[in-house]
Amino acid sequence: MDFLFSHGRTAFKYGLKYLGLNKNDKIMLPEYICDILLDPLKDLGIKPIFYEINDDFTTNWKSLKKNYQSSVKAIVVINYFGFEEKKKKFNNFCKKRGIFLIE
């Protein structure tokens, strides 16, 4: 089954619903993010938790680990300017905690 969306934020919203995230669930996002991406979270009642990024736009792992809570259901990672984050590190972090990785 194919789904087509006119906006990324709509695809994000339905992706979160598909993953089973519900009201009061928590999701981690980088603090430098387009504010329109927060609208689907508001619509679904999902609570954002932000982690810092470094000056070179890579994930600040110290901040991510510090702000992580066991109630987090997913982590969003952004590949700023097309430079990929350390997928293996994110995969391991998420697998170990049984949470979703959204790239």
Short mmCIF file of the C-alpha atoms (twelve columns), coordinates in Angstrom:
data_MODEL
# 
_entry.id   MODEL 
# 
loop_
_atom_site.group_PDB 
_atom_site.id 
_atom_site.type_symbol 
_atom_site.label_atom_id 
_atom_site.label_alt_id 
_atom_site.label_comp_id 
_atom_site.label_asym_id 
_atom_site.label_seq_id 
_atom_site.Cartn_x 
_atom_site.Cartn_y 
_atom_site.Cartn_z 
_atom_site.pdbx_PDB_model_num 
ATOM 1   C CA . MET A 1   0.000  0.000  0.000  1 
ATOM 2   C CA . ASP A 2   1.375  3.410  -0.997 1 
ATOM 3   C CA . PHE A 3   0.739  6.663  0.787  1 
ATOM 4   C CA . LEU A 4   1.367  10.024 -0.823 1 
ATOM 5   C CA . PHE A 5   1.601  13.233 1.185  1 
ATOM 6   C CA . SER A 6   1.811  16.825 0.015  1 
ATOM 7   C CA . HIS A 7   3.853  17.950 3.054  1 
ATOM 8   C CA . GLY A 8   6.628  16.384 5.099  1 
ATOM 9   C CA . ARG A 9   4.917  17.373 8.337  1 
ATOM 10  C CA . THR A 10  1.833  15.394 7.307  1 
ATOM 11  C CA . ALA A 11  3.948  12.354 6.463  1 
ATOM 12  C CA . PHE A 12  5.677  12.764 9.844  1 
ATOM 13  C CA . LYS A 13  2.332  12.886 11.656 1 
ATOM 14  C CA . TYR A 14  1.026  9.732  10.006 1 
ATOM 15  C CA . GLY A 15  4.384  8.035  10.496 1 
ATOM 16  C CA . LEU A 16  4.139  8.684  14.240 1 
ATOM 17  C CA . LYS A 17  0.598  7.308  14.268 1 
ATOM 18  C CA . TYR A 18  1.742  4.237  12.323 1 
ATOM 19  C CA . LEU A 19  4.489  3.615  14.889 1 
ATOM 20  C CA . GLY A 20  1.841  3.708  17.621 1 
ATOM 21  C CA . LEU A 21  2.892  6.897  19.375 1 
ATOM 22  C CA . ASN A 22  0.032  8.292  21.419 1 
ATOM 23  C CA . LYS A 23  -0.920 11.223 23.594 1 
ATOM 24  C CA . ASN A 24  1.656  11.949 26.336 1 
ATOM 25  C CA . ASP A 25  4.334  9.769  24.692 1 
ATOM 26  C CA . LYS A 26  7.748  11.420 24.443 1 
ATOM 27  C CA . ILE A 27  10.013 11.878 21.448 1 
ATOM 28  C CA . MET A 28  13.530 13.336 21.272 1 
ATOM 29  C CA . LEU A 29  14.443 15.908 18.637 1 
ATOM 30  C CA . PRO A 30  17.464 18.104 17.984 1 
ATOM 31  C CA . GLU A 31  17.014 21.607 19.366 1 
ATOM 32  C CA . TYR A 32  17.745 23.130 15.958 1 
ATOM 33  C CA . ILE A 33  14.705 22.079 13.960 1 
ATOM 34  C CA . CYS A 34  12.029 23.716 11.846 1 
ATOM 35  C CA . ASP A 35  9.199  24.688 14.174 1 
ATOM 36  C CA . ILE A 36  6.591  23.376 11.718 1 
ATOM 37  C CA . LEU A 37  7.730  19.849 12.649 1 
ATOM 38  C CA . LEU A 38  6.370  20.475 16.143 1 
ATOM 39  C CA . ASP A 39  2.789  20.912 14.863 1 
ATOM 40  C CA . PRO A 40  2.193  17.160 14.368 1 
ATOM 41  C CA . LEU A 41  3.461  16.564 17.899 1 
ATOM 42  C CA . LYS A 42  0.977  19.125 19.232 1 
ATOM 43  C CA . ASP A 43  -1.835 17.603 17.184 1 
ATOM 44  C CA . LEU A 44  -1.119 14.133 18.584 1 
ATOM 45  C CA . GLY A 45  -0.311 15.286 22.140 1 
ATOM 46  C CA . ILE A 46  3.251  13.924 21.944 1 
ATOM 47  C CA . LYS A 47  5.758  15.645 24.201 1 
ATOM 48  C CA . PRO A 48  9.079  16.753 22.649 1 
ATOM 49  C CA . ILE A 49  12.369 16.466 24.501 1 
ATOM 50  C CA . PHE A 50  15.214 18.384 22.878 1 
ATOM 51  C CA . TYR A 51  18.882 17.508 22.682 1 
ATOM 52  C CA . GLU A 52  21.687 19.861 21.707 1 
ATOM 53  C CA . ILE A 53  23.701 19.774 18.539 1 
ATOM 54  C CA . ASN A 54  27.353 20.765 18.124 1 
ATOM 55  C CA . ASP A 55  28.653 23.770 16.182 1 
ATOM 56  C CA . ASP A 56  29.259 21.467 13.192 1 
ATOM 57  C CA . PHE A 57  25.579 20.369 13.288 1 
ATOM 58  C CA . THR A 58  26.330 16.879 14.590 1 
ATOM 59  C CA . THR A 59  24.542 15.374 17.561 1 
ATOM 60  C CA . ASN A 60  25.859 16.327 20.970 1 
ATOM 61  C CA . TRP A 61  25.805 12.842 22.461 1 
ATOM 62  C CA . LYS A 62  26.428 14.103 25.975 1 
ATOM 63  C CA . SER A 63  23.243 16.193 25.752 1 
ATOM 64  C CA . LEU A 64  21.251 13.387 24.113 1 
ATOM 65  C CA . LYS A 65  22.205 10.898 26.832 1 
ATOM 66  C CA . LYS A 66  21.629 13.467 29.599 1 
ATOM 67  C CA . ASN A 67  18.125 14.354 28.336 1 
ATOM 68  C CA . TYR A 68  17.087 10.803 27.489 1 
ATOM 69  C CA . GLN A 69  14.292 9.393  29.660 1 
ATOM 70  C CA . SER A 70  13.138 5.796  29.804 1 
ATOM 71  C CA . SER A 71  9.677  6.938  28.699 1 
ATOM 72  C CA . VAL A 72  10.996 8.155  25.311 1 
ATOM 73  C CA . LYS A 73  9.461  6.199  22.412 1 
ATOM 74  C CA . ALA A 74  11.500 7.584  19.483 1 
ATOM 75  C CA . ILE A 75  14.441 9.764  18.487 1 
ATOM 76  C CA . VAL A 76  14.516 12.030 15.444 1 
ATOM 77  C CA . VAL A 77  17.891 12.577 13.789 1 
ATOM 78  C CA . ILE A 78  18.470 15.230 11.133 1 
ATOM 79  C CA . ASN A 79  21.181 15.003 8.489  1 
ATOM 80  C CA . TYR A 80  21.940 18.722 8.259  1 
ATOM 81  C CA . PHE A 81  23.080 19.932 4.844  1 
ATOM 82  C CA . GLY A 82  23.127 16.331 3.584  1 
ATOM 83  C CA . PHE A 83  25.902 15.198 5.945  1 
ATOM 84  C CA . GLU A 84  24.909 11.893 7.497  1 
ATOM 85  C CA . GLU A 85  24.971 11.359 11.226 1 
ATOM 86  C CA . LYS A 86  26.587 8.265  12.738 1 
ATOM 87  C CA . LYS A 87  23.822 5.801  11.868 1 
ATOM 88  C CA . LYS A 88  25.468 2.868  13.586 1 
ATOM 89  C CA . LYS A 89  25.757 4.789  16.841 1 
ATOM 90  C CA . PHE A 90  22.099 5.857  16.653 1 
ATOM 91  C CA . ASN A 91  20.984 2.342  15.695 1 
ATOM 92  C CA . ASN A 92  22.832 0.846  18.657 1 
ATOM 93  C CA . PHE A 93  21.474 3.480  21.042 1 
ATOM 94  C CA . CYS A 94  17.886 2.882  19.903 1 
ATOM 95  C CA . LYS A 95  18.110 -0.915 19.759 1 
ATOM 96  C CA . LYS A 96  19.529 -1.064 23.261 1 
ATOM 97  C CA . ARG A 97  16.552 0.936  24.556 1 
ATOM 98  C CA . GLY A 98  13.857 -0.532 22.302 1 
ATOM 99  C CA . ILE A 99  12.895 2.807  20.753 1 
ATOM 100 C CA . PHE A 100 12.257 3.968  17.192 1 
ATOM 101 C CA . LEU A 101 14.827 5.877  15.143 1 
ATOM 102 C CA . ILE A 102 13.324 8.428  12.746 1 
ATOM 103 C CA . GLU A 103 15.696 9.885  10.192 1 
# 
